[in-house]
Amino acid sequence: MTFNLLLWKWSDDFDTPSKRRKHALKMGHVTAQFAKTGDHPAIGDADVHSFRLAIDAEFGQNEDDRPFAFEDYGKCAVINYPNAVRFDLVPRVAGIGKRFGLNASEF
């Protein structure tokens, strides 16, 4: 079994808790729609390139040697990984994402 971790930043229209409350929007809503359509209006522009460089620095650039796949969606990224590495990998990747202001949500 594999899992996906969506790393994304709130768009300007949803970048504060009060804006999200106004629309009753939660991270799970964003993740669920992204899983279905590949986008959500609450996903804003993020520095995915710099995030990717930080992932490469942490895990190495040879994608064949890493226990996950990195998918760049332009304004967000998805990490796909097997259950065997889930509990070790997710905190590390989410921590790197946090340095770039990215949210991390699993689907």
Contact map, one row per residue, 1 for C-alpha under 8 A:
11100000000000000000000000000000000000000000000000000000000000000000000000000000011000000000000000000000000
11110000000000000000000000000000000000000000000000000000000000000000000000000001111000000000000000000000000
11111000000000000000000000000000000000000000000000000000000000000000000000000001111001000000000000000000011
01111100000000000000000000000000000000000000000000000000000000000000000000000111100000000000000000000000011
00111110000000000000000000000000000000000000000000000000000000000000000000000111000000000100000000000001111
00011111000000000000000000000010000000000000000000000000000000000000000000011110000000000000000000000011111
00001111100000000000000000000000000000000000000000000000000000000000000000011100000000000000010010000111100
00000111110000000000000000000000000000000011010000000000000000000000000000111000000000000000000000000111000
00000011111000000000000000000000000000000011110000000000000000000000000000010000000000000000000000001110000
00000001111111100000000000000000000000000111000000000000000000000000000000000000000000000000000000000010000
00000000111111100000000000000000000000001111100000000000000000000000000000000000000000000000000000000000000
00000000011111100000000000000000000000000001000000000000000000000000000000000000000000000000000000000000000
00000000011111100010000000000000000000000100000000000000000000000000000000000000000000000000000000000000000
00000000011111111011000000000000000000000100000000000000000000000000000000000000000000000000000000000000000
00000000011111111011000000000000000000000000000000000000000000000000000000000000000000000000000000000000000
00000000000001111111000000000000000000000000000000000000000000000000000000000000000000000000000000000000000
00000000000001111111100000000000000000000000000000000000000000000000000000000000000000000000000000000000000
00000000000000011111110000000000000000000000000000000000000000000000000000000000000000000000000000000000000
00000000000011111111111000000000000000000000000000000000000000000000000000000000000000000000000000000000000
00000000000001111111111111000000000000000000000000000000000000000000000000000000000000000000000000000000000
00000000000000001111111110000000000000000000000000000000000000000000000000000000000000000000000000000000000
00000000000000000111111110000000000000000000000000000000000000000000000000000000000000000000000000000000000
00000000000000000011111110000000000000000000000000000000000000000000000000000000000000000000000000000000000
00000000000000000001111111000000000000000000000000000000000000000000000000000000000000000000000000000000000
00000000000000000001111111101100000000000000000000000000000000000000000000000000000000000000000000000000000
00000000000000000001000111111100000000000000000000000000000000000000000000000000000000000000000000000000000
00000000000000000000000011111110000000000000000000000000000000000000000000000000000000000000000000000000100
00000000000000000000000001111111000000000000000000000000000000000000000000000000000000000000000000000000100
00000000000000000000000011111111100000000000000000000000000000000000000000000000000000000000000000000000000
00000000000000000000000011111111110000010110000000000000000000000000000000000000000000000000000000000000000
00000100000000000000000000111111111000000000000000000000000000000000000000000000000000000000000000000000111
00000000000000000000000000011111111100000000000000000000000000000000000000000000000000000000000000000000001
00000000000000000000000000001111111111110000000000000000000000000000000000000000000000000000000000000000000
00000000000000000000000000000111111111110000000000000000000000000000000000000000000000000000000000000000000
00000000000000000000000000000011111111100000000000000000000000000000000000000000000000000000000000000000001
00000000000000000000000000000001111111000000000000000000000000000000000000000000000000000000000000000000000
00000000000000000000000000000000111111110000000000000000000000000000000000000000000000000000000000000000000
00000000000000000000000000000000111111110000000000000000000000000000000000000000000000000000000000000000000
00000000000000000000000000000000111011111010000000000000000000000000000000000000000000000000000000000000000
00000000000000000000000000000100110011111110000000000000000000000000000000000000000000000000000000000000000
00000000001000000000000000000000000000111111000000000000000000000000000000000000000000000000000000000000000
00000000011011000000000000000100000000011111000000000000000000000000000000000000000000000000000000000000000
00000001111000000000000000000100000000111111100000000000000000000000000000110000000000000000000000000000000
00000001111100000000000000000000000000001111110000000000000000000000000000100000000000000000000000000000000
00000000101000000000000000000000000000000011111000000000000000000000000000110000000000000000000000000000000
00000001100000000000000000000000000000000001111100000000000000000000000000110000000000000000000000010100000
00000000000000000000000000000000000000000000111111100000000000000000000000100000000000000000000000010000000
00000000000000000000000000000000000000000000011111110000000000000000000101111000000000000000000000000000000
00000000000000000000000000000000000000000000001111111000000000000000000000000000000000000000000000000000000
00000000000000000000000000000000000000000000001111111100000000000000000000000000000000000000000000000000000
00000000000000000000000000000000000000000000001111111110000000000000000000000000000000000000000110010000000
00000000000000000000000000000000000000000000000111111111000000000000000000000000000000000000000000000000000
00000000000000000000000000000000000000000000000011111111100000000000000000000000000000000000000000000000000
00000000000000000000000000000000000000000000000001111111110000000000000000000000000000000000000100000000000
00000000000000000000000000000000000000000000000000111111111100000000000000000000000000000000100100000000000
00000000000000000000000000000000000000000000000000011111111110000000000000000000000000000000000000000000000
00000000000000000000000000000000000000000000000000001111111110000000000000000000000000000000000000000000000
00000000000000000000000000000000000000000000000000000111111100000000000000000000000000000000000000000000000
00000000000000000000000000000000000000000000000000000011111110000100000000000000000000000000000000000000000
00000000000000000000000000000000000000000000000000000011111111101100000000000000000000000000000000000000000
00000000000000000000000000000000000000000000000000000001101111100000000000000000000000000000000000000000000
00000000000000000000000000000000000000000000000000000000000111111100000000000000000000000000000000000000000
00000000000000000000000000000000000000000000000000000000000111111101100000000000000000000000000000000000000
00000000000000000000000000000000000000000000000000000000000001111100000000000000000000000000000000000000000
00000000000000000000000000000000000000000000000000000000000101111110000000000000000000000000000000000000000
00000000000000000000000000000000000000000000000000000000001101111111100000000000000000000000000000000000000
00000000000000000000000000000000000000000000000000000000000000001111100000000000110010000000000000000000000
00000000000000000000000000000000000000000000000000000000000000100111110000000011110000000000000000000000000
00000000000000000000000000000000000000000000000000000000000000100111111000000011100000000000000000000000000
00000000000000000000000000000000000000000000000000000000000000000001111100001111000000000000000000000000000
00000000000000000000000000000000000000000000000000000000000000000000111110001111000000000000000000000000000
00000000000000000000000000000000000000000000000100000000000000000000011111111100000000000000000000000000000
00000000000000000000000000000000000000000000000000000000000000000000001111111100000000000000000000000000000
00000000000000000000000000000000000000000000000100000000000000000000000111111000000000000000000000000000000
00000001000000000000000000000000000000000011111100000000000000000000000111111000000000000000000000000000000
00000111100000000000000000000000000000000010110100000000000000000000000111111100000000000000000000000000000
00000111000000000000000000000000000000000000000100000000000000000000011111111110000000000000000000000000000
00011110000000000000000000000000000000000000000000000000000000000000011110011111000000000000000000000000000
00011100000000000000000000000000000000000000000000000000000000000001111000001111100000000000000000000000000
01111000000000000000000000000000000000000000000000000000000000000001111000000111110000000000000000000000000
01110000000000000000000000000000000000000000000000000000000000000011100000000011111011000000000000000000000
11100000000000000000000000000000000000000000000000000000000000000011000000000001111111000000000000000000000
11100000000000000000000000000000000000000000000000000000000000000000000000000000111111100000000000000000000
00000000000000000000000000000000000000000000000000000000000000000000000000000000011111100000000000000000000
00000000000000000000000000000000000000000000000000000000000000000010000000000000111111111000000000000000000
00100000000000000000000000000000000000000000000000000000000000000000000000000000111111111100000000000000000
00000000000000000000000000000000000000000000000000000000000000000000000000000000001111111110000000000000000
00000000000000000000000000000000000000000000000000000000000000000000000000000000000011111111000000000000000
00000000000000000000000000000000000000000000000000000000000000000000000000000000000011111111100000000000000
00001000000000000000000000000000000000000000000000000000000000000000000000000000000001111111110000000000000
00000000000000000000000000000000000000000000000000000000000000000000000000000000000000111111111000000000000
00000000000000000000000000000000000000000000000000000000000000000000000000000000000000011111111100000000000
00000000000000000000000000000000000000000000000000000010000000000000000000000000000000001111111110000000000
00000010000000000000000000000000000000000000000000000000000000000000000000000000000000000111111111000111000
00000000000000000000000000000000000000000000000000000000000000000000000000000000000000000011111111100000000
00000000000000000000000000000000000000000000000000100110000000000000000000000000000000000001111111110000000
00000010000000000000000000000000000000000000000000100000000000000000000000000000000000000000111111111111000
00000000000000000000000000000000000000000000000000000000000000000000000000000000000000000000011111111110000
00000000000000000000000000000000000000000000000000000000000000000000000000000000000000000000001111111100000
00000000000000000000000000000000000000000000011000100000000000000000000000000000000000000000000111111100000
00000000100000000000000000000000000000000000000000000000000000000000000000000000000000000000000011111110000
00000011100000000000000000000000000000000000010000000000000000000000000000000000000000000000010011111111000
00000111110000000000000000000000000000000000000000000000000000000000000000000000000000000000010011001111100
00001111000000000000000000000000000000000000000000000000000000000000000000000000000000000000010010000111110
00001110000000000000000000110010000000000000000000000000000000000000000000000000000000000000000000000011111
00111100000000000000000000000010000000000000000000000000000000000000000000000000000000000000000000000001111
00111100000000000000000000000011001000000000000000000000000000000000000000000000000000000000000000000000111
